[in-house]
């Protein structure tokens, strides 16, 4: 599909929106790269949908500015913004054929009929619905309806494509298929896209950039890998996937290596790009699949590719084991009482029994966050 | 990308706020116009007349109410008639609904249609038919039995109102019985309940709020009815007829207004109670899944009893139309039954009443349907201040008896800047605003089912609000538009209580003429006009169904 315009950036500057006395979006600054897919990820009520709707123009910010391609749009009505939205419930016009649904935006723009026909056909081919022109939305399956909604949005060559949980009404299998198709189409068309979801797997698999939001504020902006392995704060660490936390005190901090005192022993952790002072209280985070567990000490050295001397080892008590097929999950208790989750992939029949055991994890799989950064942001609300 | 910085841009923020606020009004000038226009129309054509009714009488006029025994008597009569007619019409309606919806007696399909017929014709046709059947020259009483009973009075009126309004109760109750859950019945049977217990313990309690709602609907119609009391009540005066007498015969607008205000009180009480019952009725619909499997019918002897009952009712309804039809084409009812077209030619062909009725009703229906659809859209979909007030104002007219609003129109528009008595315009506006509630409610109900995203999608694709309304919302609301259109048309064609104050020598209406002709004993001509009114309504409904190519959902509200 031809894209007439060059991809443009979307910028939010200090955007705030309240409903009654609740600040739904709180001083959000955001830069969305041209041509990239950026996801707003967060639990329900975190302000992600409101942010999207403010970009589309369905809600007005109380303060702040919104720019699309350097043009200020928050003072423009929704119909002049040239954004195109794909709605959660598709929002297809039930009284119009598929062709008319897709053609609607072009007709409003006064495009010549023959040009409309050509572009609608192209758009329907792009979403693999060629030949469905004369059907009506009610005659299509959920997945097909969603693709019509996408075609309707793409055909107007919007400056920004806005997607509001577009896959949430599809069943799990279909969701995965449409997801990869969506990513494919976005990359081919190169339209700047903003995607809202509460599903992290969706966010990770689709996005160039993930923006994690909570309580109206941006918690972290980064690549999916950044978000997963290097969460900025406790909220992100806990919201995204399952994580293990351990309270610790910094002993020494040299370049990327931080030596911590925790659970009655000394641990080595890495924290690229962050500075910690000796004596500071911090939280060590490590993902369940990054932790090894064994009944005897020391755990087999060959599992760790680095220097065996740097492997962190802690004694623990196995409280519960659950067989999940591709992996087994262990709930353990560290010496200071902290519960951790440890996953063993490809467990076979060798399951851990409850009782004494040891956990081990490599420093480069750990991440250190300030313990006071509990979902807050640097600036206080005052 | 960076985390938010907070304070730095406060000043910009405030500046920005004023910018967007100013932009918002400019953004939707059409909305401002529509809201402003709707409010203005409702104020002028609904609240001003009602206000006049309440504000016009002085203290002396209010006192005269208590000092005049016939006023107090009319009030008591109104309440008494409403009470007994509501009771009898609701019982009859319930039995009929139970038979055709729940027990599904043989012939239910036909009974259902016959049960709805009276809703589409004027209530006073029933009154007319009663006189033709049981009056001094009645077919049954005089021609067949040679009796000369006096049906003019409260007993006659009671019988007439029972038959005129049982269809309202039937319709309303049958929709409730349809919904009151069959799965619950099976559950009850499953734990050992017998048929009668299932009905008593499950169906009836679930249907009770609906039945109460139906009864109140009947009560408000009986309270407001003017035609039948005028025809058949004789010395038994009610508020509607008494206030007519005060205004037209005694030309005492102030005292007519007092009587109207008194009539408004029970009407509003009934309306508010009914509204709150309907709003609380949610538990019926929660379990109201479509019926799967057969329901627990009544025992055979009851079923056959009900069949006979339905047959009797159906035959009676058909008899009502039959005698009016025959009377329209015979020389002198009760004396000379030779066929003649004389009455029909005199009343329908030569007279212009039917033409007037059709023209004014059509005009009112078109405007009313459009207005209510737009109003419902604005109230349901737009962020406008005072939505709740607009919503209430739109359904309020259904609570106001036509007599009250009609007298209000006379008081408000007789002189001054809005003087328009004697014109077609005053009759049309009366019809529009008196019958707008059903169209509005239907449109509102439909809009509640329409996903907001659909309109947003249209806006998002570049359509401004008028365009979105025109090309997306209006087509989606077509069924509501049709309902509003046909309902207003039918009610306007049948309307007597308000128009009787508003007609002029140039602008007479068929419905009012029927009452006047019957009142003076011109049975043939009254019947002819009645046949013409009922006939043209059926023709219009048939055409509507053909043109729109869909089932007209007129009475499923």
Interface residues (C-beta under 8 A of the other chain):
Chain A: X13 X14 X16 X26 X27 X28 X29 X30 X31 X56 X57 X58 X60 X61 X62 X63 X64 X65 X74 X75 X76 X77 X78 X79 X80 X82 X83 X84 X85 X87 X88 X89 X90 X91 X92 X93 X94 X95 X104 X105 X108 X109 X149 X152 X153 X156 X209 X211 X217 X218 X221 X377 X378 X379 X380 X381
Chain B: X1 X2 X3 X4 X5 X6 X7 X8 X9 X10 X12 X13 X14 X16 X17 X19 X20 X23 X24 X27 X28 X451 X453 X454 X456 X457 X458 X459 X460 X461 X462 X463 X464 X467 X471 X472 X475 X476
